[in-house]
Amino acid sequence: MPRVPSDGEGVASIRVSLARSGGTRRPCVRIPDDELADRVESGSCGSLAVDPGDVIRVAIEREEHYAPVTADGSGRLIRGAFGNRRLAREPGEGENRLVAWLEANGREPGDSVVLDVVVPGELYGLRIPGERVVYEATRGPRSSLSDIARDLDG
């Protein structure tokens, strides 16, 4: 597996804000629109390549989790990161590792974190600004295979 540092040439890093969405008191990650992200990125990846309804892989402290991308009136959000795709699609069942990580690092709405684009559309990383992380840059199954698996999962 290729190891990719967060400060490497192939990784785009974007400072993103934490927000509250809806009635929940829990922080979530606000994903900037692609136009804004293109102006503030370091690295070269084009766009964030995520849409509401996608389930992406998110590395937090060297562990990969699955995060559903949602949206509210202000744009796209990541509200949680879970142990597998099924838990990401049914977030009430599993531990929300995103919220636990944010709380452990004293991050609240209004604060920022860094979103690293490791493999656009597939793998992203979250880290505290100023920290350096090394990611395992694995690609998921081809979309046709993941579509079949998703259909079988229900």
C-alpha positions as CSV (number, residue, x, y, z in Angstrom):
1,M,0.0,0.0,0.0
2,P,1.4,3.4,-0.9
3,R,2.0,5.6,2.1
4,V,1.2,9.3,1.5
5,P,2.1,12.1,3.9
6,S,-0.4,14.9,4.5
7,D,2.2,17.4,3.3
8,G,3.0,15.4,0.2
9,E,2.5,16.8,-3.4
10,G,-0.4,14.5,-4.2
11,V,-2.5,15.5,-1.2
12,A,-4.7,18.6,-1.3
13,S,-5.3,20.1,2.1
14,I,-8.2,22.3,2.9
15,R,-8.9,24.1,6.2
16,V,-12.6,23.4,6.9
17,S,-14.9,24.8,9.6
18,L,-16.8,22.8,12.2
19,A,-20.5,23.6,12.4
20,R,-23.8,22.5,14.0
21,S,-26.5,21.4,11.7
22,G,-30.1,21.0,12.5
23,G,-31.2,20.4,16.1
24,T,-28.1,18.4,17.1
25,R,-25.6,19.8,19.5
26,R,-22.8,17.7,18.0
27,P,-20.2,19.3,15.7
28,C,-19.9,18.3,12.1
29,V,-17.5,19.1,9.3
30,R,-18.7,21.7,6.7
31,I,-17.3,20.8,3.3
32,P,-16.7,23.9,1.2
33,D,-18.1,24.1,-2.3
34,D,-15.7,23.0,-5.0
35,E,-15.2,26.5,-6.3
36,L,-13.9,27.7,-2.9
37,A,-11.9,24.6,-2.3
38,D,-10.2,25.0,-5.7
39,R,-8.9,28.4,-4.6
40,V,-7.6,27.4,-1.1
41,E,-6.2,23.9,-1.8
42,S,-2.6,23.0,-1.7
43,G,-1.7,20.0,-3.9
44,S,-3.5,19.2,-7.1
45,C,-6.8,17.3,-7.2
46,G,-9.3,19.5,-9.0
47,S,-12.4,19.2,-6.9
48,L,-13.5,17.4,-3.7
49,A,-15.6,15.0,-5.8
50,V,-18.2,14.3,-3.1
51,D,-22.0,14.7,-3.3
52,P,-24.8,14.3,-0.7
53,G,-25.6,10.7,-0.5
54,D,-22.1,9.5,-1.0
55,V,-20.4,7.3,1.6
56,I,-16.7,8.1,1.6
57,R,-13.7,6.7,3.6
58,V,-12.3,9.1,6.1
59,A,-9.0,8.5,7.9
60,I,-8.9,9.8,11.5
61,E,-5.7,9.2,13.5
62,R,-4.5,6.5,11.0
63,E,-7.8,4.6,11.2
64,E,-10.2,4.4,8.2
65,H,-13.9,5.0,8.9
66,Y,-16.9,5.4,6.6
67,A,-18.7,8.8,6.5
68,P,-22.0,9.6,4.8
69,V,-22.0,13.0,3.0
70,T,-25.2,14.9,3.8
71,A,-26.4,18.4,3.1
72,D,-28.3,21.2,4.7
73,G,-29.3,24.7,3.5
74,S,-25.7,25.9,3.7
75,G,-24.0,23.0,1.8
76,R,-22.4,19.6,2.3
77,L,-21.5,18.1,5.7
78,I,-19.9,15.1,7.3
79,R,-21.8,14.5,10.5
80,G,-20.2,11.2,11.5
81,A,-17.6,8.6,10.8
82,F,-18.4,4.9,11.5
83,G,-16.8,1.5,11.5
84,N,-18.3,0.2,8.2
85,R,-20.6,1.2,5.3
86,R,-23.7,-0.3,6.8
87,L,-23.3,1.8,10.0
88,A,-22.6,4.9,7.9
89,R,-25.9,4.4,6.1
90,E,-27.7,3.7,9.5
91,P,-25.8,6.1,11.8
92,G,-27.9,5.6,14.9
93,E,-26.4,2.2,15.5
94,G,-22.6,2.6,15.7
95,E,-20.2,4.8,17.5
96,N,-19.6,8.1,15.8
97,R,-15.8,8.3,15.7
98,L,-15.8,11.8,14.2
99,V,-17.6,13.3,17.2
100,A,-15.4,11.3,19.6
101,W,-12.2,12.6,17.9
102,L,-13.5,16.2,17.8
103,E,-14.4,16.1,21.5
104,A,-11.0,14.4,22.5
105,N,-9.2,17.3,20.7
106,G,-11.4,20.0,22.2
107,R,-12.8,21.1,18.8
108,E,-16.2,22.8,18.7
109,P,-18.4,24.5,16.1
110,G,-16.6,27.5,14.8
111,D,-13.2,25.8,15.1
112,S,-11.4,24.4,12.1
113,V,-9.7,21.1,11.1
114,V,-7.9,20.2,8.0
115,L,-9.5,18.0,5.3
116,D,-6.9,16.1,3.2
117,V,-7.9,14.8,-0.2
118,V,-5.9,11.6,-0.5
119,V,-7.9,9.8,-3.2
120,P,-10.6,12.2,-4.7
121,G,-14.0,10.7,-4.4
122,E,-12.8,7.8,-2.2
123,L,-10.4,8.6,0.7
124,Y,-10.1,11.8,2.8
125,G,-8.3,12.5,6.0
126,L,-9.1,14.7,8.9
127,R,-6.4,16.2,11.1
128,I,-5.8,19.0,13.5
129,P,-4.1,22.1,11.8
130,G,-0.4,21.8,12.2
131,E,-0.3,18.1,12.6
132,R,1.4,15.8,10.0
133,V,-0.2,12.5,9.2
134,V,0.8,9.6,6.9
135,Y,-2.1,7.9,5.1
136,E,-2.4,4.5,3.5
137,A,-3.6,5.5,0.1
138,T,-5.7,2.5,-0.9
139,R,-8.4,2.7,-3.5
140,G,-11.7,1.1,-2.9
141,P,-13.3,-1.4,-5.3
142,R,-14.3,-0.1,-8.7
143,S,-17.6,1.7,-8.6
144,S,-19.4,-1.2,-10.5
145,L,-18.3,-3.6,-7.7
146,S,-19.2,-1.3,-4.9
147,D,-22.6,-0.6,-6.6
148,I,-23.3,-4.4,-6.7
149,A,-22.3,-4.7,-3.0
150,R,-24.5,-1.8,-2.1
151,D,-27.4,-3.4,-3.9
152,L,-26.8,-6.7,-2.1
153,D,-26.6,-5.0,1.3
154,G,-29.9,-3.4,0.7
